[in-house]
Amino acid sequence: MTQLARFQKRIHESIPLTRALGLEVLSYDGHALLVSAPLEPNHNHQGTGFGGSVYSVAVTAAWGLVELALADMGLRGNVMVQSGNMEYLMPVDGDFYALCRLPAGEIPDRFRKSLARHGKARIALHTDVYCGEPTTDPKGSPVATFQGRFVVQDASSCPIF
């Protein structure tokens, strides 16, 4: 079983909502996490994406990116969203995906140093949500954007998977 398959299994077991959303972990390259969800179980009364579902997929992409980045560092910890803001730019009119990238493509030094010194740290992340075929190189404009701050507590050396 691949790292992503193990991670998706863990997400579905730990966060049952992700299973109901139909969330699928598609790719992780050490810098960005790509997840997708079908419109069918996530639509509202108008047949477009339900805001709560879109938010949940975007938050899960950011949360998952932190989890996987910690694992790459040989750490695990309690990752929690501290704050988040969603902006809905256009209706979600089809299957959708969320792409979250590390700031400047890598874990910030300040985050690493705080984890090393205190076993806790904060990181601000941005997730873009798009409709259509999932890709790490989207060509169109996002239909929604998420800005959030995540907290890692009790970080320790130990593989997460």
Secondary structure in CASP SS format (residue, H / E / C, confidence):
PFRMAT SS
TARGET T0000
AUTHOR 0000-0000-0000
METHOD secondary structure of the structure
MODEL  1
M C 1.00
T C 1.00
Q H 1.00
L H 1.00
A H 1.00
R H 1.00
F H 1.00
Q H 1.00
K H 1.00
R H 1.00
I H 1.00
H H 1.00
E H 1.00
S H 1.00
I C 1.00
P H 1.00
L H 1.00
T H 1.00
R H 1.00
A H 1.00
L H 1.00
G C 1.00
L C 1.00
E E 1.00
V E 1.00
L E 1.00
S E 1.00
Y E 1.00
D C 1.00
G C 1.00
H C 1.00
A E 1.00
L E 1.00
L E 1.00
V E 1.00
S E 1.00
A E 1.00
P C 1.00
L C 1.00
E H 1.00
P H 1.00
N H 1.00
H E 1.00
N C 1.00
H C 1.00
Q C 1.00
G C 1.00
T C 1.00
G E 1.00
F C 1.00
G H 1.00
G H 1.00
S H 1.00
V H 1.00
Y H 1.00
S H 1.00
V H 1.00
A H 1.00
V H 1.00
T H 1.00
A H 1.00
A H 1.00
W H 1.00
G H 1.00
L H 1.00
V H 1.00
E H 1.00
L H 1.00
A H 1.00
L H 1.00
A H 1.00
D H 1.00
M C 1.00
G C 1.00
L E 1.00
R E 1.00
G E 1.00
N E 1.00
V E 1.00
M E 1.00
V E 1.00
Q E 1.00
S E 1.00
G E 1.00
N E 1.00
M E 1.00
E E 1.00
Y E 1.00
L C 1.00
M C 1.00
P C 1.00
V C 1.00
D C 1.00
G C 1.00
D C 1.00
F E 1.00
Y E 1.00
A E 1.00
L E 1.00
C E 1.00
R E 1.00
L C 1.00
P H 1.00
A H 1.00
G H 1.00
E C 1.00
I C 1.00
P C 1.00
D H 1.00
R H 1.00
F H 1.00
R H 1.00
K H 1.00
S H 1.00
L H 1.00
A H 1.00
R H 1.00
H H 1.00
G C 1.00
K C 1.00
A E 1.00
R E 1.00
I E 1.00
A E 1.00
L E 1.00
H E 1.00
T E 1.00
D E 1.00
V E 1.00
Y E 1.00
C E 1.00
G C 1.00
E C 1.00
P C 1.00
T C 1.00
T C 1.00
D C 1.00
P C 1.00
K C 1.00
G C 1.00
S C 1.00
P C 1.00
V C 1.00
A E 1.00
T E 1.00
F E 1.00
Q E 1.00
G E 1.00
R E 1.00
F E 1.00
V E 1.00
V E 1.00
Q E 1.00
D E 1.00
A E 1.00
S E 1.00
S E 1.00
C C 1.00
P C 1.00
I C 1.00
F C 1.00
END
